[in-house]
Amino acid sequence: MRARYVTLLFLGLLGVGIAPARSELAAPEPYLLVRSMRMLQDQVASGKPEALLMLNRVLGHIADDLQRARPDVWQKPENVYALLVYLLNGGNPAIVRNVIGRLQPGQVDQKLIAGSLAYADGDSVRALDNFEQLPEGIPSELVASIYLVTADHMAAIDAGTALRRLDYIRLNAPGTLLEEAALRRELVIAARLGESDKVRGLARNYLQRFERSPYSEDFFRQFVEAILKLKGKMTDHEIDDIASLAWRGAQLPLYLRIARGSIVNGDLARARFAAEKARDLAVALKADDTQAQLYLSVANVGSDKTAEAGRILNGLSRKNLHERDLELLDAARAMAAKITAQPVAVAPPAEPAQPRVRESSAIAAEARPAEYEAPAEDNRIIEARKKLDAIDAILGNTRR
């Protein structure tokens, strides 16, 4: 009957008429209700759009059934553990508080309850304090849920422990929404620790298994932040290899973000790489390439392609750019014009070559003054440095 109830619940949420059948069934035990919720959340992680629409309805049904559950069901620890899993995975705190108020003292470790309620209240410090030592024998699903909701705060205190806890989730809850969320959180922490190999592995794992997740936008944002933080620890080839796992429509905004972030960070070589990839993708997808052309041209200002970059910048349409990029466009146009307007320094005519007598190294050493001074810097080097300083100033002014 329990399995039948779960099946009927999902069929009902899919639109099949089962109201009479459902009304004839007694509410199943809480651990089965929560299992149905977790099953649906895992469907969300796999990218099934109907599952996300159904999730709120499922949570509503579960809340009603938990509230109507017979008092004796809460004598079983597995049902109380399931109640805490429900709370840590988006459940209604009011329902949980109402049930907990009816529990017998000592029925379940009080720190588990206190930590879960603290999390529901948004008190991450108190939640982590209560979850510091977890009792033996609790379900791995509850452990994984606790590790996930405390990961960010734990990372601020002990990043290594946070990574190990997130690894636990990936090992014990593969293919679930818990793993999907753990991958995204772990990516940020690994980048902060400079672990480029782990970042690559996590990103590859995510794209191979959860690319269709509705939370993938968060993953791409965090992946870009990881790339910018790691800098030279991740090569262009490695970035391209990982990005190729995503569909091309997702690759375009990914490369645009990398290009802009690299410009802001002053990494113009990486910016050129990413902007070129974005430009080529835009052409292939028949999408607007204005943003890609902007970032590529900005990266080329100050190089031997400054004149070409200036022409492209002057031809870009302002209406196709985000407001935050308009300031960058104006600054780059001004700098390109300033650089191309400056006359090229002409070297003075060379002195006629004079005959030279071979000297021994000893004679040459004696002929050199004791206080030997290096020749002054060439004017072209000085001018180049001035230009680079000006470009750096532009990039600094565009930071957001």
C-alpha positions, 0 to 999 in steps of 0.5 A: 500500500505504501508503494501504491500511495507514492505512485498515486501521489505522483500520478495525481500531481501529473494530472491523473484523477486520483482524488477518490483513491487518495482519500481512501488511503491512510497517510503513509509514514513520514519517511515515505512522504519525504522519500517521495519529495526527494525523488522529485527533487532528484528529477529536478536536478536531472533537468525535467521541467515538469518536476520543478513545477510539481515540487511545490505541490508535493511539498504542500501535500506532504505538509498536510499529511505530516500535520495529520500523521498519527502521534504513534508514528513519531515514536519511530526514529526514522520518521523523526529523521525524515522530518528533519530531512524535510525541514533541511530541504525546504520544508515548512518550519511551522509544521516541523515545530508543531510536530517536534513540540509533541515529541517525547524528551530524549526521543531524538538527539536534541542537538539535531533538532536544535541545529535544524531549527536554527538553520530554518531560522537563518542562524548559521552559527548556531546551526553549525554549533549544534551540528559539530558532532553528529550522533552515530547511526543517523541516516546518510541522507540526513548527514548529507543534508546537514553537511550541505546546509552548513557547507558555506559557513564551514568553508569560512572556518575550515575549508578543508573540512568543508570539502571533505564533507561535500565529497561525502555527499557526492559519494553517498548521494550520487545523482541526487539534488544533494550531489548537484548542489554539493558540486556547485559549492565545492567548486567555489571552495576548491578554487579558493584553495587553488586546487585547479585539478579538483576544479576541473574534475568538479566542473567536468562532473557537473556538465556531464551529469547536471547540465540540464539542471535549472540551477546550472546558471549558478554553476556557470557563474561559479565556474567563471569565478573559479577560472578568474581566481585560478588564473594561470593554473588553468590553461586556455586549452583546459577551459575549452576542453571543459566548456565543450561539454556544454551545449553551444548556447551555454558556451556563448555566455560562459566565454563572454563572462570569462572575457569580461572578467579577464579584462577587469582582472587585467589578463588581456591574453585570456580575455582575447582567447575568450572573446574570440571563442565567443565571437565565433560561437555567436557567428555559428549560432547566428547571435548578436556578437556586439559584446564579443567584439567589444571585449576582443577590441578592448583586449587589443587596444595597446597592441599592434592591433590598436588601429583595427580595434579602434575602428571596430569600437567606433562601429559598435552599436550602443543599444546592443550593449548592457549599461555596465559595458557602455562605460567600457566602450567609451573608455576604450574608444577614447584610449584607442583614439589617443594611442593612434593619434600619437606620432610614432617615435623616430629613432635618431640616425645611426652614427657611421660605423667606425673601425674597431680594434679587437681588444682582449677582455682584460684591456676592455675591462680596464677601458671601462669606467669604474662606475659603469652606468647602463644606457638610458631607456629608449624613448619608445619603451617609456612611451609604451609604458605610459600607454600601458599605464593609461590602459590599466587606468581604463580597466581599473575604472571599469571594475564593478 
